Amino acid sequence: MLEATDSKYSLVIYAAKRARQINAYYSQLGEGLLEYVGPLVDTHVHEKPLSIALREINAGLLTSEAIEAPAQ
């Protein structure tokens, strides 16, 4: 999985951000608002968003882009 990012720390941040998106997707699903993309892999009943995010990263379904710091 470390091939997806530069370091293990960026992998943790990457997975956590995607897990928040998945969690928000499930929260908005009942309201009819679909701002975020749902899980890209098949999920199990009691699977946590972080586990889903890590499986998506491991399957190569997500891409990460470095954000450049604004020039001062």
PDB file of N, CA, C, O and CB in Angstrom:
ATOM      1  N   MET A   1       0.806  -1.200   0.000  1.00  0.00           N
ATOM      2  CA  MET A   1       0.000   0.000   0.000  1.00  0.00           C
ATOM      3  C   MET A   1       0.848   1.262   0.000  1.00  0.00           C
ATOM      4  O   MET A   1       0.371   2.328  -0.390  1.00  0.00           O
ATOM      5  CB  MET A   1      -0.917  -0.001   1.186  1.00  0.00           C
ATOM      6  N   LEU A   2       2.071   1.158   0.422  1.00  0.00           N
ATOM      7  CA  LEU A   2       2.913   2.348   0.481  1.00  0.00           C
ATOM      8  C   LEU A   2       3.279   2.884  -0.900  1.00  0.00           C
ATOM      9  O   LEU A   2       3.811   3.989  -1.012  1.00  0.00           O
ATOM     10  CB  LEU A   2       4.169   2.045   1.251  1.00  0.00           C
ATOM     11  N   GLU A   3       3.001   2.115  -1.949  1.00  0.00           N
ATOM     12  CA  GLU A   3       3.272   2.605  -3.302  1.00  0.00           C
ATOM     13  C   GLU A   3       2.322   3.738  -3.682  1.00  0.00           C
ATOM     14  O   GLU A   3       2.631   4.535  -4.569  1.00  0.00           O
ATOM     15  CB  GLU A   3       3.154   1.461  -4.316  1.00  0.00           C
ATOM     16  N   ALA A   4       1.173   3.815  -3.020  1.00  0.00           N
ATOM     17  CA  ALA A   4       0.166   4.826  -3.350  1.00  0.00           C
ATOM     18  C   ALA A   4       0.567   6.218  -2.861  1.00  0.00           C
ATOM     19  O   ALA A   4       0.085   7.221  -3.388  1.00  0.00           O
ATOM     20  CB  ALA A   4      -1.178   4.438  -2.748  1.00  0.00           C
ATOM     21  N   THR A   5       1.439   6.285  -1.864  1.00  0.00           N
ATOM     22  CA  THR A   5       1.840   7.575  -1.298  1.00  0.00           C
ATOM     23  C   THR A   5       3.346   7.602  -1.064  1.00  0.00           C
ATOM     24  O   THR A   5       4.048   6.614  -1.282  1.00  0.00           O
ATOM     25  CB  THR A   5       1.085   7.852   0.023  1.00  0.00           C
ATOM     26  N   ASP A   6       3.822   8.760  -0.612  1.00  0.00           N
ATOM     27  CA  ASP A   6       5.258   8.931  -0.378  1.00  0.00           C
ATOM     28  C   ASP A   6       5.726   8.303   0.930  1.00  0.00           C
ATOM     29  O   ASP A   6       6.851   7.810   1.014  1.00  0.00           O
ATOM     30  CB  ASP A   6       5.604  10.397  -0.380  1.00  0.00           C
ATOM     31  N   SER A   7       4.869   8.319   1.951  1.00  0.00           N
ATOM     32  CA  SER A   7       5.273   7.807   3.256  1.00  0.00           C
ATOM     33  C   SER A   7       4.081   7.182   3.969  1.00  0.00           C
ATOM     34  O   SER A   7       2.935   7.337   3.546  1.00  0.00           O
ATOM     35  CB  SER A   7       5.885   8.929   4.115  1.00  0.00           C
ATOM     36  N   LYS A   8       4.366   6.481   5.045  1.00  0.00           N
ATOM     37  CA  LYS A   8       3.281   5.855   5.800  1.00  0.00           C
ATOM     38  C   LYS A   8       2.401   6.906   6.472  1.00  0.00           C
ATOM     39  O   LYS A   8       1.221   6.655   6.719  1.00  0.00           O
ATOM     40  CB  LYS A   8       3.848   4.894   6.851  1.00  0.00           C
ATOM     41  N   TYR A   9       2.952   8.062   6.766  1.00  0.00           N
ATOM     42  CA  TYR A   9       2.171   9.124   7.393  1.00  0.00           C
ATOM     43  C   TYR A   9       1.170   9.722   6.407  1.00  0.00           C
ATOM     44  O   TYR A   9       0.030  10.010   6.771  1.00  0.00           O
ATOM     45  CB  TYR A   9       3.098  10.218   7.935  1.00  0.00           C
ATOM     46  N   SER A  10       1.594   9.905   5.178  1.00  0.00           N
ATOM     47  CA  SER A  10       0.663  10.428   4.178  1.00  0.00           C
ATOM     48  C   SER A  10      -0.395   9.379   3.825  1.00  0.00           C
ATOM     49  O   SER A  10      -1.518   9.733   3.464  1.00  0.00           O
ATOM     50  CB  SER A  10       1.426  10.865   2.910  1.00  0.00           C
ATOM     51  N   LEU A  11      -0.049   8.098   3.928  1.00  0.00           N
ATOM     52  CA  LEU A  11      -1.033   7.038   3.711  1.00  0.00           C
ATOM     53  C   LEU A  11      -2.128   7.097   4.774  1.00  0.00           C
ATOM     54  O   LEU A  11      -3.307   6.921   4.465  1.00  0.00           O
ATOM     55  CB  LEU A  11      -0.350   5.655   3.723  1.00  0.00           C
ATOM     56  N   VAL A  12      -1.742   7.341   6.013  1.00  0.00           N
ATOM     57  CA  VAL A  12      -2.717   7.447   7.104  1.00  0.00           C
ATOM     58  C   VAL A  12      -3.648   8.632   6.874  1.00  0.00           C
ATOM     59  O   VAL A  12      -4.859   8.508   7.053  1.00  0.00           O
ATOM     60  CB  VAL A  12      -1.999   7.590   8.463  1.00  0.00           C
ATOM     61  N   ILE A  13      -3.102   9.768   6.483  1.00  0.00           N
ATOM     62  CA  ILE A  13      -3.920  10.956   6.226  1.00  0.00           C
ATOM     63  C   ILE A  13      -4.836  10.715   5.035  1.00  0.00           C
ATOM     64  O   ILE A  13      -6.010  11.083   5.064  1.00  0.00           O
ATOM     65  CB  ILE A  13      -3.028  12.191   5.974  1.00  0.00           C
ATOM     66  N   TYR A  14      -4.306  10.103   4.000  1.00  0.00           N
ATOM     67  CA  TYR A  14      -5.058   9.780   2.785  1.00  0.00           C
ATOM     68  C   TYR A  14      -6.251   8.877   3.116  1.00  0.00           C
ATOM     69  O   TYR A  14      -7.373   9.142   2.684  1.00  0.00           O
ATOM     70  CB  TYR A  14      -4.139   9.094   1.745  1.00  0.00           C
ATOM     71  N   ALA A  15      -6.002   7.816   3.880  1.00  0.00           N
ATOM     72  CA  ALA A  15      -7.064   6.880   4.250  1.00  0.00           C
ATOM     73  C   ALA A  15      -8.082   7.539   5.180  1.00  0.00           C
ATOM     74  O   ALA A  15      -9.281   7.285   5.064  1.00  0.00           O
ATOM     75  CB  ALA A  15      -6.467   5.635   4.920  1.00  0.00           C
ATOM     76  N   ALA A  16      -7.617   8.376   6.095  1.00  0.00           N
ATOM     77  CA  ALA A  16      -8.534   9.041   7.025  1.00  0.00           C
ATOM     78  C   ALA A  16      -9.461  10.010   6.299  1.00  0.00           C
ATOM     79  O   ALA A  16     -10.648  10.088   6.618  1.00  0.00           O
ATOM     80  CB  ALA A  16      -7.746   9.784   8.104  1.00  0.00           C
ATOM     81  N   LYS A  17      -8.932  10.747   5.330  1.00  0.00           N
ATOM     82  CA  LYS A  17      -9.775  11.670   4.561  1.00  0.00           C
ATOM     83  C   LYS A  17     -10.826  10.912   3.766  1.00  0.00           C
ATOM     84  O   LYS A  17     -11.985  11.324   3.711  1.00  0.00           O
ATOM     85  CB  LYS A  17      -8.919  12.524   3.615  1.00  0.00           C
ATOM     86  N   ARG A  18     -10.424   9.803   3.150  1.00  0.00           N
ATOM     87  CA  ARG A  18     -11.391   9.003   2.385  1.00  0.00           C
ATOM     88  C   ARG A  18     -12.426   8.377   3.317  1.00  0.00           C
ATOM     89  O   ARG A  18     -13.601   8.287   2.961  1.00  0.00           O
ATOM     90  CB  ARG A  18     -10.666   7.901   1.576  1.00  0.00           C
ATOM     91  N   ALA A  19     -12.005   7.944   4.502  1.00  0.00           N
ATOM     92  CA  ALA A  19     -12.945   7.370   5.470  1.00  0.00           C
ATOM     93  C   ALA A  19     -13.972   8.412   5.900  1.00  0.00           C
ATOM     94  O   ALA A  19     -15.144   8.082   6.079  1.00  0.00           O
ATOM     95  CB  ALA A  19     -12.192   6.824   6.701  1.00  0.00           C
ATOM     96  N   ARG A  20     -13.547   9.667   6.069  1.00  0.00           N
ATOM     97  CA  ARG A  20     -14.494  10.741   6.405  1.00  0.00           C
ATOM     98  C   ARG A  20     -15.495  10.954   5.279  1.00  0.00           C
ATOM     99  O   ARG A  20     -16.677  11.191   5.532  1.00  0.00           O
ATOM    100  CB  ARG A  20     -13.744  12.054   6.694  1.00  0.00           C
ATOM    101  N   GLN A  21     -15.023  10.868   4.030  1.00  0.00           N
ATOM    102  CA  GLN A  21     -15.925  11.009   2.884  1.00  0.00           C
ATOM    103  C   GLN A  21     -16.950   9.876   2.852  1.00  0.00           C
ATOM    104  O   GLN A  21     -18.130  10.112   2.593  1.00  0.00           O
ATOM    105  CB  GLN A  21     -15.124  11.033   1.571  1.00  0.00           C
ATOM    106  N   ILE A  22     -16.507   8.660   3.112  1.00  0.00           N
ATOM    107  CA  ILE A  22     -17.419   7.513   3.116  1.00  0.00           C
ATOM    108  C   ILE A  22     -18.431   7.662   4.243  1.00  0.00           C
ATOM    109  O   ILE A  22     -19.615   7.384   4.051  1.00  0.00           O
ATOM    110  CB  ILE A  22     -16.636   6.183   3.265  1.00  0.00           C
ATOM    111  N   ASN A  23     -17.984   8.092   5.402  1.00  0.00           N
ATOM    112  CA  ASN A  23     -18.873   8.298   6.540  1.00  0.00           C
ATOM    113  C   ASN A  23     -19.902   9.381   6.229  1.00  0.00           C
ATOM    114  O   ASN A  23     -21.080   9.230   6.553  1.00  0.00           O
ATOM    115  CB  ASN A  23     -18.067   8.674   7.792  1.00  0.00           C
ATOM    116  N   ALA A  24     -19.469  10.462   5.608  1.00  0.00           N
ATOM    117  CA  ALA A  24     -20.386  11.538   5.232  1.00  0.00           C
ATOM    118  C   ALA A  24     -21.373  11.056   4.172  1.00  0.00           C
ATOM    119  O   ALA A  24     -22.539  11.452   4.183  1.00  0.00           O
ATOM    120  CB  ALA A  24     -19.604  12.760   4.715  1.00  0.00           C
ATOM    121  N   TYR A  25     -20.913  10.209   3.264  1.00  0.00           N
ATOM    122  CA  TYR A  25     -21.799   9.647   2.237  1.00  0.00           C
ATOM    123  C   TYR A  25     -22.935   8.869   2.894  1.00  0.00           C
ATOM    124  O   TYR A  25     -24.098   9.052   2.534  1.00  0.00           O
ATOM    125  CB  TYR A  25     -21.007   8.731   1.269  1.00  0.00           C
ATOM    126  N   TYR A  26     -22.610   8.005   3.851  1.00  0.00           N
ATOM    127  CA  TYR A  26     -23.644   7.225   4.530  1.00  0.00           C
ATOM    128  C   TYR A  26     -24.580   8.125   5.331  1.00  0.00           C
ATOM    129  O   TYR A  26     -25.775   7.840   5.424  1.00  0.00           O
ATOM    130  CB  TYR A  26     -23.004   6.184   5.451  1.00  0.00           C
ATOM    131  N   SER A  27     -24.061   9.201   5.909  1.00  0.00           N
ATOM    132  CA  SER A  27     -24.902  10.136   6.657  1.00  0.00           C
ATOM    133  C   SER A  27     -25.867  10.869   5.735  1.00  0.00           C
ATOM    134  O   SER A  27     -27.026  11.084   6.090  1.00  0.00           O
ATOM    135  CB  SER A  27     -24.035  11.145   7.414  1.00  0.00           C
ATOM    136  N   GLN A  28     -25.396  11.251   4.557  1.00  0.00           N
ATOM    137  CA  GLN A  28     -26.218  12.006   3.616  1.00  0.00           C
ATOM    138  C   GLN A  28     -27.148  11.119   2.801  1.00  0.00           C
ATOM    139  O   GLN A  28     -28.081  11.617   2.171  1.00  0.00           O
ATOM    140  CB  GLN A  28     -25.337  12.795   2.688  1.00  0.00           C
ATOM    141  N   LEU A  29     -26.911   9.832   2.805  1.00  0.00           N
ATOM    142  CA  LEU A  29     -27.700   8.912   1.992  1.00  0.00           C
ATOM    143  C   LEU A  29     -29.179   8.966   2.364  1.00  0.00           C
ATOM    144  O   LEU A  29     -30.043   8.944   1.488  1.00  0.00           O
ATOM    145  CB  LEU A  29     -27.174   7.489   2.147  1.00  0.00           C
ATOM    146  N   GLY A  30     -29.469   9.036   3.654  1.00  0.00           N
ATOM    147  CA  GLY A  30     -30.854   9.096   4.108  1.00  0.00           C
ATOM    148  C   GLY A  30     -31.525  10.419   3.804  1.00  0.00           C
ATOM    149  O   GLY A  30     -32.749  10.477   3.687  1.00  0.00           O
ATOM    150  N   GLU A  31     -30.753  11.479   3.676  1.00  0.00           N
ATOM    151  CA  GLU A  31     -31.299  12.809   3.425  1.00  0.00           C
ATOM    152  C   GLU A  31     -31.488  13.093   1.942  1.00  0.00           C
ATOM    153  O   GLU A  31     -32.126  14.081   1.579  1.00  0.00           O
ATOM    154  CB  GLU A  31     -30.398  13.856   4.028  1.00  0.00           C
ATOM    155  N   GLY A  32     -30.947  12.246   1.087  1.00  0.00           N
ATOM    156  CA  GLY A  32     -31.063  12.464  -0.348  1.00  0.00           C
ATOM    157  C   GLY A  32     -30.013  13.404  -0.913  1.00  0.00           C
ATOM    158  O   GLY A  32     -30.074  13.754  -2.092  1.00  0.00           O
ATOM    159  N   LEU A  33     -29.057  13.817  -0.102  1.00  0.00           N
ATOM    160  CA  LEU A  33     -27.966  14.682  -0.553  1.00  0.00           C
ATOM    161  C   LEU A  33     -26.756  13.804  -0.832  1.00  0.00           C
ATOM    162  O   LEU A  33     -26.278  13.102   0.059  1.00  0.00           O
ATOM    163  CB  LEU A  33     -27.629  15.787   0.509  1.00  0.00           C
ATOM    164  N   LEU A  34     -26.268  13.838  -2.041  1.00  0.00           N
ATOM    165  CA  LEU A  34     -25.122  12.997  -2.383  1.00  0.00           C
ATOM    166  C   LEU A  34     -23.959  13.866  -2.832  1.00  0.00           C
ATOM    167  O   LEU A  34     -23.677  13.990  -4.024  1.00  0.00           O
ATOM    168  CB  LEU A  34     -25.494  11.982  -3.484  1.00  0.00           C
ATOM    169  N   GLU A  35     -23.296  14.461  -1.860  1.00  0.00           N
ATOM    170  CA  GLU A  35     -22.141  15.320  -2.131  1.00  0.00           C
ATOM    171  C   GLU A  35     -20.872  14.495  -2.329  1.00  0.00           C
ATOM    172  O   GLU A  35     -19.977  14.899  -3.071  1.00  0.00           O
ATOM    173  CB  GLU A  35     -21.941  16.322  -0.988  1.00  0.00           C
ATOM    174  N   TYR A  36     -20.793  13.342  -1.667  1.00  0.00           N
ATOM    175  CA  TYR A  36     -19.590  12.512  -1.711  1.00  0.00           C
ATOM    176  C   TYR A  36     -19.861  11.226  -2.479  1.00  0.00           C
ATOM    177  O   TYR A  36     -21.008  10.805  -2.621  1.00  0.00           O
ATOM    178  CB  TYR A  36     -19.099  12.191  -0.289  1.00  0.00           C
ATOM    179  N   VAL A  37     -18.799  10.613  -2.967  1.00  0.00           N
ATOM    180  CA  VAL A  37     -18.890   9.336  -3.678  1.00  0.00           C
ATOM    181  C   VAL A  37     -18.883   8.217  -2.645  1.00  0.00           C
ATOM    182  O   VAL A  37     -18.109   8.242  -1.689  1.00  0.00           O
ATOM    183  CB  VAL A  37     -17.712   9.163  -4.705  1.00  0.00           C
ATOM    184  N   GLY A  38     -19.747   7.247  -2.848  1.00  0.00           N
ATOM    185  CA  GLY A  38     -19.828   6.112  -1.939  1.00  0.00           C
ATOM    186  C   GLY A  38     -18.660   5.162  -2.113  1.00  0.00           C
ATOM    187  O   GLY A  38     -17.759   5.425  -2.910  1.00  0.00           O
ATOM    188  N   PRO A  39     -18.666   4.073  -1.384  1.00  0.00           N
ATOM    189  CA  PRO A  39     -17.582   3.096  -1.465  1.00  0.00           C
ATOM    190  C   PRO A  39     -17.416   2.548  -2.878  1.00  0.00           C
ATOM    191  O   PRO A  39     -18.400   2.278  -3.567  1.00  0.00           O
ATOM    192  CB  PRO A  39     -17.835   1.952  -0.496  1.00  0.00           C
ATOM    193  N   LEU A  40     -16.179   2.387  -3.299  1.00  0.00           N
ATOM    194  CA  LEU A  40     -15.862   1.894  -4.636  1.00  0.00           C
ATOM    195  C   LEU A  40     -15.618   0.388  -4.657  1.00  0.00           C
ATOM    196  O   LEU A  40     -15.392  -0.190  -5.721  1.00  0.00           O
ATOM    197  CB  LEU A  40     -14.645   2.615  -5.176  1.00  0.00           C
ATOM    198  N   VAL A  41     -15.662  -0.243  -3.500  1.00  0.00           N
ATOM    199  CA  VAL A  41     -15.502  -1.693  -3.387  1.00  0.00           C
ATOM    200  C   VAL A  41     -16.747  -2.255  -2.715  1.00  0.00           C
ATOM    201  O   VAL A  41     -17.497  -1.520  -2.072  1.00  0.00           O
ATOM    202  CB  VAL A  41     -14.208  -2.068  -2.582  1.00  0.00           C
ATOM    203  N   ASP A  42     -16.963  -3.551  -2.863  1.00  0.00           N
ATOM    204  CA  ASP A  42     -18.085  -4.192  -2.181  1.00  0.00           C
ATOM    205  C   ASP A  42     -17.824  -4.152  -0.683  1.00  0.00           C
ATOM    206  O   ASP A  42     -16.719  -4.444  -0.225  1.00  0.00           O
ATOM    207  CB  ASP A  42     -18.288  -5.660  -2.674  1.00  0.00           C
ATOM    208  N   THR A  43     -18.849  -3.790   0.069  1.00  0.00           N
ATOM    209  CA  THR A  43     -18.691  -3.665   1.518  1.00  0.00           C
ATOM    210  C   THR A  43     -19.486  -4.743   2.236  1.00  0.00           C
ATOM    211  O   THR A  43     -20.436  -5.308   1.693  1.00  0.00           O
ATOM    212  CB  THR A  43     -19.133  -2.274   1.995  1.00  0.00           C
ATOM    213  N   HIS A  44     -19.078  -5.010   3.457  1.00  0.00           N
ATOM    214  CA  HIS A  44     -19.773  -5.953   4.319  1.00  0.00           C
ATOM    215  C   HIS A  44     -20.651  -5.160   5.277  1.00  0.00           C
ATOM    216  O   HIS A  44     -20.524  -3.939   5.368  1.00  0.00           O
ATOM    217  CB  HIS A  44     -18.767  -6.865   5.094  1.00  0.00           C
ATOM    218  N   VAL A  45     -21.524  -5.830   5.979  1.00  0.00           N
ATOM    219  CA  VAL A  45     -22.528  -5.162   6.808  1.00  0.00           C
ATOM    220  C   VAL A  45     -21.900  -4.279   7.886  1.00  0.00           C
ATOM    221  O   VAL A  45     -22.275  -3.113   8.008  1.00  0.00           O
ATOM    222  CB  VAL A  45     -23.431  -6.194   7.457  1.00  0.00           C
ATOM    223  N   HIS A  46     -20.980  -4.790   8.650  1.00  0.00           N
ATOM    224  CA  HIS A  46     -20.423  -4.041   9.780  1.00  0.00           C
ATOM    225  C   HIS A  46     -19.001  -3.556   9.519  1.00  0.00           C
ATOM    226  O   HIS A  46     -18.221  -3.402  10.460  1.00  0.00           O
ATOM    227  CB  HIS A  46     -20.443  -4.899  11.026  1.00  0.00           C
ATOM    228  N   GLU A  47     -18.654  -3.316   8.267  1.00  0.00           N
ATOM    229  CA  GLU A  47     -17.306  -2.861   7.934  1.00  0.00           C
ATOM    230  C   GLU A  47     -17.174  -1.364   8.200  1.00  0.00           C
ATOM    231  O   GLU A  47     -18.058  -0.585   7.845  1.00  0.00           O
ATOM    232  CB  GLU A  47     -16.973  -3.177   6.460  1.00  0.00           C
ATOM    233  N   LYS A  48     -16.094  -0.975   8.810  1.00  0.00           N
ATOM    234  CA  LYS A  48     -15.874   0.429   9.162  1.00  0.00           C
ATOM    235  C   LYS A  48     -15.351   1.214   7.964  1.00  0.00           C
ATOM    236  O   LYS A  48     -14.702   0.647   7.084  1.00  0.00           O
ATOM    237  CB  LYS A  48     -14.891   0.541  10.338  1.00  0.00           C
ATOM    238  N   PRO A  49     -15.634   2.530   7.927  1.00  0.00           N
ATOM    239  CA  PRO A  49     -15.192   3.358   6.802  1.00  0.00           C
ATOM    240  C   PRO A  49     -13.684   3.333   6.563  1.00  0.00           C
ATOM    241  O   PRO A  49     -13.245   3.381   5.414  1.00  0.00           O
ATOM    242  CB  PRO A  49     -15.626   4.770   7.026  1.00  0.00           C
ATOM    243  N   LEU A  50     -12.890   3.258   7.618  1.00  0.00           N
ATOM    244  CA  LEU A  50     -11.436   3.219   7.439  1.00  0.00           C
ATOM    245  C   LEU A  50     -11.003   1.926   6.747  1.00  0.00           C
ATOM    246  O   LEU A  50     -10.106   1.947   5.903  1.00  0.00           O
ATOM    247  CB  LEU A  50     -10.725   3.356   8.796  1.00  0.00           C
ATOM    248  N   SER A  51     -11.622   0.821   7.092  1.00  0.00           N
ATOM    249  CA  SER A  51     -11.310  -0.451   6.427  1.00  0.00           C
ATOM    250  C   SER A  51     -11.679  -0.397   4.956  1.00  0.00           C
ATOM    251  O   SER A  51     -10.944  -0.903   4.108  1.00  0.00           O
ATOM    252  CB  SER A  51     -12.045  -1.611   7.108  1.00  0.00           C
ATOM    253  N   ILE A  52     -12.813   0.213   4.652  1.00  0.00           N
ATOM    254  CA  ILE A  52     -13.241   0.364   3.260  1.00  0.00           C
ATOM    255  C   ILE A  52     -12.239   1.228   2.504  1.00  0.00           C
ATOM    256  O   ILE A  52     -11.840   0.893   1.388  1.00  0.00           O
ATOM    257  CB  ILE A  52     -14.661   0.985   3.182  1.00  0.00           C
ATOM    258  N   ALA A  53     -11.831   2.342   3.113  1.00  0.00           N
ATOM    259  CA  ALA A  53     -10.878   3.257   2.475  1.00  0.00           C
ATOM    260  C   ALA A  53      -9.546   2.566   2.202  1.00  0.00           C
ATOM    261  O   ALA A  53      -8.969   2.742   1.128  1.00  0.00           O
ATOM    262  CB  ALA A  53     -10.655   4.493   3.354  1.00  0.00           C
ATOM    263  N   LEU A  54      -9.056   1.792   3.149  1.00  0.00           N
ATOM    264  CA  LEU A  54      -7.785   1.089   2.953  1.00  0.00           C
ATOM    265  C   LEU A  54      -7.897   0.031   1.855  1.00  0.00           C
ATOM    266  O   LEU A  54      -6.947  -0.181   1.102  1.00  0.00           O
ATOM    267  CB  LEU A  54      -7.333   0.436   4.265  1.00  0.00           C
ATOM    268  N   ARG A  55      -9.048  -0.632   1.758  1.00  0.00           N
ATOM    269  CA  ARG A  55      -9.230  -1.604   0.672  1.00  0.00           C
ATOM    270  C   ARG A  55      -9.284  -0.906  -0.682  1.00  0.00           C
ATOM    271  O   ARG A  55      -8.774  -1.437  -1.668  1.00  0.00           O
ATOM    272  CB  ARG A  55     -10.514  -2.424   0.891  1.00  0.00           C
ATOM    273  N   GLU A  56      -9.893   0.278  -0.744  1.00  0.00           N
ATOM    274  CA  GLU A  56      -9.927   1.047  -1.989  1.00  0.00           C
ATOM    275  C   GLU A  56      -8.522   1.465  -2.415  1.00  0.00           C
ATOM    276  O   GLU A  56      -8.172   1.373  -3.592  1.00  0.00           O
ATOM    277  CB  GLU A  56     -10.818   2.287  -1.827  1.00  0.00           C
ATOM    278  N   ILE A  57      -7.727   1.921  -1.464  1.00  0.00           N
ATOM    279  CA  ILE A  57      -6.349   2.329  -1.760  1.00  0.00           C
ATOM    280  C   ILE A  57      -5.532   1.124  -2.214  1.00  0.00           C
ATOM    281  O   ILE A  57      -4.766   1.215  -3.174  1.00  0.00           O
ATOM    282  CB  ILE A  57      -5.692   2.989  -0.521  1.00  0.00           C
ATOM    283  N   ASN A  58      -5.693   0.000  -1.527  1.00  0.00           N
ATOM    284  CA  ASN A  58      -4.948  -1.210  -1.872  1.00  0.00           C
ATOM    285  C   ASN A  58      -5.321  -1.723  -3.260  1.00  0.00           C
ATOM    286  O   ASN A  58      -4.473  -2.268  -3.967  1.00  0.00           O
ATOM    287  CB  ASN A  58      -5.200  -2.299  -0.831  1.00  0.00           C
ATOM    288  N   ALA A  59      -6.580  -1.554  -3.654  1.00  0.00           N
ATOM    289  CA  ALA A  59      -7.035  -2.003  -4.976  1.00  0.00           C
ATOM    290  C   ALA A  59      -6.640  -1.033  -6.083  1.00  0.00           C
ATOM    291  O   ALA A  59      -6.811  -1.339  -7.264  1.00  0.00           O
ATOM    292  CB  ALA A  59      -8.545  -2.185  -4.974  1.00  0.00           C
ATOM    293  N   GLY A  60      -6.115   0.133  -5.714  1.00  0.00           N
ATOM    294  CA  GLY A  60      -5.693   1.114  -6.713  1.00  0.00           C
ATOM    295  C   GLY A  60      -6.847   1.889  -7.321  1.00  0.00           C
ATOM    296  O   GLY A  60      -6.728   2.404  -8.433  1.00  0.00           O
ATOM    297  N   LEU A  61      -7.959   1.980  -6.612  1.00  0.00           N
ATOM    298  CA  LEU A  61      -9.138   2.664  -7.127  1.00  0.00           C
ATOM    299  C   LEU A  61      -9.114   4.166  -6.874  1.00  0.00           C
ATOM    300  O   LEU A  61      -9.931   4.899  -7.432  1.00  0.00           O
ATOM    301  CB  LEU A  61     -10.371   2.074  -6.515  1.00  0.00           C
ATOM    302  N   LEU A  62      -8.198   4.626  -6.048  1.00  0.00           N
ATOM    303  CA  LEU A  62      -8.096   6.049  -5.725  1.00  0.00           C
ATOM    304  C   LEU A  62      -6.745   6.585  -6.173  1.00  0.00           C
ATOM    305  O   LEU A  62      -5.760   5.848  -6.227  1.00  0.00           O
ATOM    306  CB  LEU A  62      -8.296   6.287  -4.211  1.00  0.00           C
ATOM    307  N   THR A  63      -6.708   7.855  -6.490  1.00  0.00           N
ATOM    308  CA  THR A  63      -5.443   8.505  -6.821  1.00  0.00           C
ATOM    309  C   THR A  63      -5.235   9.675  -5.871  1.00  0.00           C
ATOM    310  O   THR A  63      -6.192  10.336  -5.468  1.00  0.00           O
ATOM    311  CB  THR A  63      -5.423   8.982  -8.305  1.00  0.00           C
ATOM    312  N   SER A  64      -4.007   9.921  -5.523  1.00  0.00           N
ATOM    313  CA  SER A  64      -3.701  11.058  -4.654  1.00  0.00           C
ATOM    314  C   SER A  64      -2.886  12.073  -5.438  1.00  0.00           C
ATOM    315  O   SER A  64      -2.059  11.721  -6.280  1.00  0.00           O
ATOM    316  CB  SER A  64      -2.935  10.604  -3.377  1.00  0.00           C
ATOM    317  N   GLU A  65      -3.138  13.324  -5.145  1.00  0.00           N
ATOM    318  CA  GLU A  65      -2.398  14.407  -5.786  1.00  0.00           C
ATOM    319  C   GLU A  65      -1.807  15.293  -4.704  1.00  0.00           C
ATOM    320  O   GLU A  65      -2.479  15.649  -3.736  1.00  0.00           O
ATOM    321  CB  GLU A  65      -3.311  15.230  -6.744  1.00  0.00           C
ATOM    322  N   ALA A  66      -0.555  15.639  -4.879  1.00  0.00           N
ATOM    323  CA  ALA A  66       0.096  16.532  -3.923  1.00  0.00           C
ATOM    324  C   ALA A  66      -0.451  17.944  -4.092  1.00  0.00           C
ATOM    325  O   ALA A  66      -0.642  18.418  -5.212  1.00  0.00           O
ATOM    326  CB  ALA A  66       1.636  16.517  -4.108  1.00  0.00           C
ATOM    327  N   ILE A  67      -0.697  18.598  -2.984  1.00  0.00           N
ATOM    328  CA  ILE A  67      -1.180  19.977  -3.008  1.00  0.00           C
ATOM    329  C   ILE A  67       0.004  20.883  -2.735  1.00  0.00           C
ATOM    330  O   ILE A  67       0.691  20.742  -1.724  1.00  0.00           O
ATOM    331  CB  ILE A  67      -2.325  20.210  -1.962  1.00  0.00           C
ATOM    332  N   GLU A  68       0.233  21.807  -3.640  1.00  0.00           N
ATOM    333  CA  GLU A  68       1.358  22.720  -3.477  1.00  0.00           C
ATOM    334  C   GLU A  68       0.980  23.831  -2.507  1.00  0.00           C
ATOM    335  O   GLU A  68      -0.157  24.304  -2.491  1.00  0.00           O
ATOM    336  CB  GLU A  68       1.791  23.310  -4.839  1.00  0.00           C
ATOM    337  N   ALA A  69       1.940  24.231  -1.712  1.00  0.00           N
ATOM    338  CA  ALA A  69       1.718  25.331  -0.782  1.00  0.00           C
ATOM    339  C   ALA A  69       1.629  26.638  -1.567  1.00  0.00           C
ATOM    340  O   ALA A  69       2.383  26.835  -2.520  1.00  0.00           O
ATOM    341  CB  ALA A  69       2.852  25.399   0.283  1.00  0.00           C
ATOM    342  N   PRO A  70       0.725  27.525  -1.183  1.00  0.00           N
ATOM    343  CA  PRO A  70       0.612  28.795  -1.908  1.00  0.00           C
ATOM    344  C   PRO A  70       1.864  29.648  -1.726  1.00  0.00           C
ATOM    345  O   PRO A  70       2.456  29.675  -0.647  1.00  0.00           O
ATOM    346  CB  PRO A  70      -0.624  29.572  -1.435  1.00  0.00           C
ATOM    347  N   ALA A  71       2.257  30.334  -2.777  1.00  0.00           N
ATOM    348  CA  ALA A  71       3.433  31.211  -2.725  1.00  0.00           C
ATOM    349  C   ALA A  71       3.116  32.431  -1.878  1.00  0.00           C
ATOM    350  O   ALA A  71       2.027  33.001  -1.958  1.00  0.00           O
ATOM    351  CB  ALA A  71       3.876  31.638  -4.152  1.00  0.00           C
ATOM    352  N   GLN A  72       4.077  32.815  -1.075  1.00  0.00           N
ATOM    353  CA  GLN A  72       3.853  33.966  -0.191  1.00  0.00           C
ATOM    354  C   GLN A  72       4.565  35.181  -0.696  1.00  0.00           C
ATOM    355  O   GLN A  72       4.488  36.243  -0.078  1.00  0.00           O
ATOM    356  CB  GLN A  72       4.305  33.663   1.220  1.00  0.00           C
TER     357      GLN A  72
END
